[in-house]
Amino acid sequence: MSQTTSIAVHNGQAFATGDWGDLDVERFRSEVLNAVVKGGRIAALFAQPRGDGAFRLMAAVAQDSQSVLRVLATSVESEYPALAPLCPQAHWFEREIREQHGILPAGHPWLKPVRFPRRGGSGAAAVASPPPAVCGLADFFQMNGAEIHEVAVGPVHAGIIEPGHFRFQCQGETVYHLEISLGYQHRGVEAALAGGPNRRTIHYIETLAGDTTIGHAIAHCRAIESLSHTRVPPRAQVIRGIALELERVANHVGDLGALAGDVGFLPTMSYCGRIRGDVLNMTALLCGNRFGRGLVRPGGVAFDLDDPAVTELARRARTVAKDAAVAVNLLWNSPSVMGRFERTGSLAADLCRQIGLVGVPARASGIGHDVRQDFPFGIFRFAQIPVSTWDSGDVFGRAYVRWLEVQRSLAFVIDQLKALPPGAVLQPVGPLAPASSVITLAEGWRGEICHVAATDADSRFAWYKVVDPSFHNWFGLAIALRNQQISDFPLCNKSFNLSYCGHDL
């Protein structure tokens, strides 16, 4: 029987795949829009082939104040009325739906692909013939005028960063529009996850975004554990939490150093580079790998901590806290730094909500969303970290939120090491429940990570959807550059520090 309304599930709660429902398109659209108007956020919006030439359009709307996820679905064929004109945070998702499946969100204002599909490949994205009104791969926004000029950067960059193209529409030094084109890597990770889990699955998960190994691994393993009814031991939950916060500290400290470097403030840049390495070495002490690969596994963690390791980790955490305070506080006491950070790349809270920003950029604009508090998981159900926010929405706000999180995460790590519970760290995992779905959220260092998985009748993944926080936030970077000097781009870009590979799945 078709579901007549949406259902609410908790973070990591398995449910029958049929419970996504099959609303009519207008009801689906109405419920999504109403949920967003009432303060919800689109955590995931995607389509999957139904097997008869049609598609299921599915949405998961996070309702932070209630700690529930509203799940709903509808059936569509070649098109449906777009959500984006009334719900800007849907626009990036709907562009992805168009490029992957050839489904037209009718009325969408700009249907340029968010990635660059392979030419001549397989699937609807490669063979679809969009109508003339739909944007092509090479289309860019343009401004006209005698004094207007374009600046194009990438996709090949200096150094070792991954490919991405940035095109600025400028008048003099002022940027009026930045268009960001990604998707040059053709990774195909989500397609490779279908049919799992198998021996390769955890490798794909840990390299979705290499600097977020722990965050993505926790989201994935919680999906496996929910679908297999596996209970993770308390000791493993604490070790996972410690690893997640060390990942946050390492990246935030690195970003603070990089921000210092972008304004030519070398003392903090140099110190933070070294301190970041110290934190990465703490993660290596946990599992032998500086990025945490091999640690988080379905059923718990693959490595335990003996008493000397616990003592050493606590000592290192206290040292990092002391050293980071010396290095980072130099920033706030330097007028030359603050003159570049303050009022640069500002985003108002209302705009952040409209376009669906998550993580540090949202919290720096006064939005207190944090999965660890709103949808607590693992050890965060019992030991909470205060949510770090600021209200300026500029580069300074994004930098200062990082610094607040560094301090609070290190305090959390020290406290948890003092009270590490005894017991096992890994439980055996049974077969996954057939014809079931699950949505797991985790607060990675960039923001909300969302994994959505569904099993088939044989208890394998029928499909697997990943929404990295960068997918939400790249458009926010583009908006932050409007009416800024083009010389501020490196600073704004680093204050977001988004992932190319986490976007190009």
C-alpha positions in Angstrom: 0.0 0.0 0.0 1.3 3.4 -0.9 2.4 5.7 1.9 0.2 8.8 2.1 2.6 11.0 4.0 6.2 11.1 5.1 7.6 9.2 8.0 10.1 10.2 10.7 13.2 8.2 11.6 16.1 8.8 13.9 19.8 9.1 12.9 20.9 5.5 12.1 17.5 3.9 12.5 16.9 1.1 9.9 13.5 1.0 8.2 11.8 -1.0 5.5 12.6 0.4 2.1 8.9 0.5 1.3 8.5 3.1 4.0 10.1 5.7 1.8 6.5 5.7 0.3 5.2 6.7 -3.1 3.5 10.1 -2.8 2.2 11.8 -5.8 4.6 14.5 -7.1 2.7 17.5 -5.9 2.3 16.0 -2.4 6.0 15.2 -2.4 6.9 18.7 -3.4 4.6 20.2 -0.9 5.8 18.2 2.0 9.5 18.9 1.3 8.8 22.7 0.9 6.7 22.8 4.1 9.4 20.9 6.1 12.0 23.4 4.9 9.8 26.4 5.7 9.4 25.1 9.2 13.2 25.0 9.7 14.2 21.7 8.2 17.2 21.2 5.9 17.5 18.9 2.9 20.1 16.4 4.0 19.8 14.4 0.8 17.7 14.6 -2.4 18.4 12.1 -5.2 16.9 9.7 -7.7 17.2 6.0 -8.2 16.0 3.9 -11.2 12.9 2.0 -10.4 13.4 -0.8 -13.0 10.5 0.0 -15.3 12.0 3.1 -17.0 10.8 5.4 -14.2 12.6 6.7 -11.2 12.1 7.1 -7.5 12.8 10.6 -6.3 13.8 10.5 -2.6 14.4 13.1 0.0 15.6 13.1 3.6 14.9 16.4 5.4 16.7 16.9 8.7 14.5 18.5 11.4 17.2 19.6 13.9 14.9 20.8 16.7 13.2 17.4 16.8 16.3 15.2 16.1 14.4 13.4 13.3 14.8 12.8 9.6 11.7 13.1 7.5 11.9 10.6 4.6 9.6 10.6 1.6 9.6 9.6 -2.1 7.7 9.9 -5.3 7.8 8.3 -8.8 8.9 10.4 -11.8 9.6 9.7 -15.4 11.1 12.4 -17.6 10.4 15.5 -15.5 8.8 17.0 -12.4 8.2 20.5 -11.1 11.5 21.8 -9.7 11.9 22.6 -6.0 14.8 25.1 -6.5 12.7 28.2 -7.4 11.1 28.1 -4.0 13.8 26.2 -2.1 17.3 27.4 -3.1 19.0 24.6 -1.0 17.6 22.1 -3.5 19.2 23.6 -6.5 22.6 21.8 -6.4 20.8 18.4 -5.7 18.5 18.9 -8.7 21.3 19.7 -11.0 22.9 16.4 -10.0 19.6 14.5 -10.6 19.5 16.0 -14.1 23.0 15.1 -15.0 22.9 11.6 -13.5 19.5 10.4 -14.8 18.3 12.9 -17.5 15.3 13.8 -15.4 14.3 17.5 -16.0 13.4 19.5 -12.9 11.1 21.8 -14.9 11.5 25.5 -14.0 15.0 25.1 -12.5 16.9 28.3 -13.2 20.3 26.9 -14.1 20.7 23.2 -15.0 24.4 23.2 -15.7 25.9 19.9 -14.5 27.6 20.1 -11.1 30.1 17.6 -12.4 31.5 16.8 -15.9 30.1 13.4 -17.0 32.2 11.3 -19.3 31.4 11.7 -22.9 30.0 8.6 -24.5 29.8 6.7 -21.2 26.9 4.7 -20.0 23.8 5.8 -18.1 21.2 8.5 -18.5 23.7 11.3 -17.8 25.7 10.3 -20.8 22.9 9.6 -23.3 20.3 12.1 -22.3 19.5 14.8 -24.9 18.5 17.9 -22.8 16.3 20.5 -24.4 18.0 23.7 -25.7 17.0 25.6 -22.5 19.2 23.4 -20.4 22.8 24.5 -19.8 25.7 22.7 -21.3 29.0 21.8 -19.8 30.8 24.9 -21.2 28.1 27.4 -20.3 29.0 30.1 -17.8 27.2 33.1 -16.4 28.3 36.2 -18.2 28.2 40.0 -17.5 28.3 42.5 -20.3 30.0 45.9 -20.3 33.1 47.7 -21.6 34.9 47.4 -18.2 33.8 43.8 -17.4 36.5 41.1 -17.6 36.7 37.4 -16.8 39.4 35.7 -14.8 39.6 31.9 -15.2 41.6 29.7 -12.7 42.1 26.0 -13.1 41.1 23.2 -13.5 44.8 22.4 -13.3 46.3 24.2 -10.3 49.8 24.7 -8.9 51.0 22.2 -6.3 49.1 19.0 -5.6 45.5 20.1 -5.1 42.8 18.4 -7.1 41.1 19.8 -10.3 38.5 22.5 -10.1 37.7 25.5 -12.3 36.8 28.9 -11.0 35.6 31.7 -13.3 35.3 35.3 -11.9 33.1 38.0 -13.5 34.8 41.2 -12.5 34.7 44.9 -12.9 38.1 46.2 -12.0 39.2 44.3 -8.9 35.6 43.7 -7.7 34.1 40.2 -8.1 30.4 40.3 -9.0 30.0 36.6 -9.7 32.1 33.5 -9.1 31.1 30.3 -10.9 32.7 27.0 -9.7 32.9 24.0 -12.0 33.9 20.6 -10.4 33.7 17.0 -11.3 36.7 16.4 -13.4 37.8 13.1 -11.7 35.0 10.7 -12.7 35.5 8.7 -9.5 32.3 6.5 -9.6 32.5 5.7 -5.9 28.7 5.5 -5.3 28.3 3.1 -8.3 31.2 0.9 -6.9 29.5 0.7 -3.5 26.4 -0.9 -5.0 26.5 -4.7 -4.6 28.5 -4.5 -1.4 29.5 -4.7 1.3 32.6 -6.5 0.3 36.4 -6.3 0.9 36.7 -3.2 -1.2 33.9 -1.3 0.4 35.7 0.1 3.4 38.6 1.2 1.2 36.2 3.2 -0.9 34.6 4.8 2.2 37.9 5.7 3.8 39.0 7.5 0.6 35.8 9.3 -0.2 37.6 12.4 1.2 40.9 11.4 2.5 41.1 14.1 5.1 37.8 12.9 6.5 38.6 9.2 6.8 37.2 8.9 10.3 34.0 10.9 9.7 33.0 8.9 6.6 34.0 5.6 8.1 31.8 6.2 11.2 28.8 7.1 9.0 29.3 4.0 6.9 29.9 1.6 9.8 26.9 2.9 11.6 24.8 2.1 8.5 26.2 -1.5 8.5 25.6 -1.8 12.2 22.0 -0.6 12.0 21.1 -2.9 9.1 22.8 -5.9 10.8 21.5 -5.1 14.3 25.0 -4.9 15.7 25.7 -3.3 19.0 29.0 -1.5 19.2 30.9 -1.9 22.6 31.2 1.3 24.7 35.0 1.3 24.6 34.9 1.3 20.8 32.4 4.2 20.8 34.8 6.2 22.9 37.8 5.4 20.7 35.8 6.4 17.6 34.8 9.7 19.3 38.5 10.4 20.2 39.6 9.7 16.6 36.8 11.9 15.1 37.8 14.8 17.3 41.5 14.3 16.5 40.6 14.5 12.8 38.8 17.7 13.5 41.7 19.2 15.5 44.3 18.3 12.9 42.4 19.9 10.0 41.3 23.0 11.9 44.8 23.7 13.1 46.1 23.1 9.5 43.5 25.6 8.2 44.3 28.2 10.8 47.9 28.0 9.7 47.0 28.2 6.0 44.8 31.2 6.7 47.8 32.9 8.4 49.9 32.0 5.3 47.4 33.6 3.0 47.8 37.0 4.7 51.6 36.6 5.0 51.6 36.0 8.8 54.4 33.4 8.9 54.7 32.7 12.7 51.3 31.1 13.0 51.6 29.4 9.7 54.9 27.7 10.7 53.7 26.7 14.1 50.4 25.3 13.0 52.1 23.3 10.3 54.1 21.5 12.9 51.2 21.2 15.4 49.0 19.6 12.7 51.7 17.0 12.3 51.7 16.4 16.0 47.9 15.7 16.0 48.2 13.4 13.0 50.9 11.5 14.9 48.4 11.1 17.7 46.0 9.4 15.3 48.9 7.2 14.1 49.3 6.2 17.8 45.7 5.0 17.7 46.0 2.7 14.7 49.4 3.1 12.9 48.0 5.5 10.2 48.1 9.3 10.4 44.7 9.7 8.7 43.0 6.9 10.7 42.8 4.3 7.9 42.2 0.9 9.3 40.8 2.0 12.6 37.0 2.3 12.3 35.4 -1.0 11.2 31.8 -2.4 11.3 31.2 -3.6 14.8 33.7 -1.2 16.5 37.3 -0.4 16.0 40.2 -2.6 14.9 42.7 -1.3 17.4 42.6 -1.0 21.2 44.5 1.3 23.5 46.7 0.0 26.3 47.4 2.0 29.4 50.8 3.5 28.2 49.1 4.6 25.0 46.3 6.3 26.9 48.8 8.1 29.1 50.8 9.2 26.1 47.8 10.4 24.1 46.6 12.5 27.1 50.1 14.0 27.5 50.3 14.9 23.8 46.8 16.4 23.8 47.7 18.7 26.7 50.9 19.7 24.8 49.0 20.4 21.6 46.4 22.5 23.5 49.2 24.6 25.0 51.2 25.0 21.8 48.1 25.8 19.7 47.0 28.5 22.1 50.4 30.3 21.7 50.4 30.0 17.9 46.7 30.8 17.2 46.2 33.7 19.6 48.9 35.6 17.7 46.3 35.9 15.0 43.7 37.7 17.1 46.3 40.1 18.5 47.7 41.2 15.1 45.9 44.2 13.6 47.3 43.3 10.1 45.7 39.9 10.3 42.4 41.1 11.7 42.3 43.8 9.0 42.2 41.1 6.4 39.9 38.6 8.2 37.2 40.9 9.4 34.3 41.8 7.0 35.8 39.6 4.3 33.6 37.1 2.6 30.6 37.7 4.9 27.4 35.6 4.7 24.2 36.5 6.6 22.5 33.8 8.6 19.3 33.9 6.6 21.2 33.4 3.4 23.1 30.5 4.9 19.7 28.9 5.8 18.3 29.5 2.3 21.1 27.8 0.5 21.6 25.0 3.1 25.1 25.6 4.4 26.4 23.2 7.1 29.4 22.9 9.4 31.8 25.8 10.1 30.4 28.3 7.5 26.9 27.9 9.0 28.1 28.1 12.6 30.3 31.2 11.8 27.1 32.9 10.8 25.3 32.1 14.0 23.5 28.9 13.0 24.0 26.4 15.8 23.6 23.2 13.8 25.9 20.4 14.8 25.0 16.7 14.3 26.8 15.8 17.5 24.1 17.8 19.4 21.1 17.7 17.1 21.4 14.0 16.0 23.8 12.6 18.6 25.5 9.3 17.8 28.0 7.0 19.5 29.7 8.5 22.5 28.0 11.9 21.8 24.8 10.5 23.1 26.4 10.6 26.5 29.2 13.2 26.4 28.4 16.4 24.5 30.7 19.0 23.2 29.4 22.6 23.3 28.5 23.9 19.9 30.9 26.6 18.7 29.3 29.6 16.9 30.1 33.2 16.0 27.9 35.8 14.4 30.0 37.7 11.9 29.8 35.2 9.0 33.1 36.4 7.6 36.6 34.9 7.3 37.3 35.9 10.9 34.1 34.1 12.1 35.1 30.9 10.2 38.6 31.1 11.6 37.4 31.7 15.2 34.8 28.9 15.1 37.7 26.6 14.1 39.7 27.8 17.1 36.8 27.3 19.5 36.3 23.8 18.2 40.0 22.9 18.5 40.0 23.8 22.2 36.7 22.0 22.9 37.7 18.9 21.0 41.0 18.6 22.8 39.3 19.0 26.1 36.8 16.2 25.1 39.7 13.9 24.1 41.5 14.4 27.4 38.2 13.8 29.4 37.4 10.6 27.4 40.9 9.2 27.9 40.5 9.6 31.6 37.2 7.6 31.6 37.9 5.0 28.9 35.5 2.1 29.7 36.8 -1.4 29.8 35.8 -4.2 27.5 35.9 -5.4 23.9 36.4 -3.0 21.0 35.0 -5.1 18.1 31.8 -7.2 17.7 31.1 -9.6 14.9 28.7 -8.3 12.3 25.9 -10.5 10.9 24.1 -10.3 7.5 22.3 -7.1 6.6 18.5 -7.1 6.8 17.0 -7.4 3.3 14.9 -4.7 1.6 15.9 -2.2 4.3 17.1 1.4 4.3 19.1 3.6 6.7 20.2 7.2 6.9 23.3 8.0 9.0 24.6 11.5 9.9 27.9 12.3 11.4 29.6 15.7 12.1 32.8 15.6 10.1 35.3 18.4 10.5 33.8 20.2 7.5 30.2 19.7 8.6 27.3 17.2 8.2 28.1 13.9 6.5 25.1 11.9 5.2 25.1 8.3 4.1 21.9 6.7 2.7 21.9 3.0 2.0 19.3 0.5 0.9 19.6 -3.3 0.6 18.1 -5.7 -2.0 16.4 -9.0 -1.4 19.8 -10.7 -1.1 21.0 -8.3 1.7 23.5 -6.5 -0.6 23.5 -2.8 -1.3 21.0 -2.0 -3.9 22.3 1.5 -4.0 24.4 3.8 -1.8 24.2 7.6 -1.6 26.8 9.9 0.0 26.4 13.6 0.7 29.7 15.1 1.8 29.5 18.5 3.5 31.3 20.1 0.6 28.3 19.3 -1.6 26.2 21.7 0.5 28.9 24.4 0.8 30.6 25.0 -2.5 27.8 27.4 -3.6 28.2 29.3 -0.3 31.8 30.0 -1.3 30.6 31.4 -4.6 28.2 33.7 -2.8 30.8 34.8 -0.3 33.0 36.2 -3.1 30.3 38.6 -4.4 31.3 42.2 -4.1 34.7 41.2 -2.8 38.2 42.0 -4.1 39.5 39.2 -6.3 42.6 39.2 -4.2 40.4 38.0 -1.3 39.6 34.7 -3.1 42.5 32.6 -1.6 41.5 33.8 1.9 37.8 33.1 1.4 38.5 29.8 -0.3 40.7 28.6 2.6 38.2 29.8 5.2 35.8 27.3 3.7 38.4 24.7 2.7 36.1 22.4 0.8 36.8 19.0 -0.7 37.1 18.4 -4.5 37.1 14.6 -4.1 34.3 14.5 -1.6 32.2 16.3 -4.1 33.2 14.2 -7.1 31.7 10.9 -6.2 
